Amino acid sequence: MDCADCGLPSARDFLAQLPLDLTLTDYAATEKVATLPRPLTRDGAPAAVTPRAGEIGYYAPWGNIALYHKDGPHSPGLVILGRIDGPYADLASPGAVKVTIRQRVAPPTER
């Protein structure tokens, strides 16, 4: 996972829960969703956003995480947390999928 805005309190709150092993299910032929172990803060988050394919969002009204394989509609209560680091086309396949979400660790820099 690449963090979209790691300064956003909800993104930091999400990173604190990682790594997560989740079973994602289909929603609206646009995304795969799963309930998080605990809700995230929405402090400082915009009132609504329009998700794009490859993004990871938090839908506060339901307390779930959403991994978008297609662009989604403008959604009140949605916070974009980051982007999927790697291919995500398999998310479009129907049915549940088990995933592990973890923060991408940058390789050490040479000195």
Secondary structure, DSSP 4 states (H G I P E B T S, - for coil): -EES-TTSHHHHHHHTT-SEEEEEEEETTTEEEEE-SSPPP-TT--SEE---TTEEEEETTTTEEEEESS----EETEEEEEE-SS--GGGGSSS-EEEEE-PPPPPPPP-
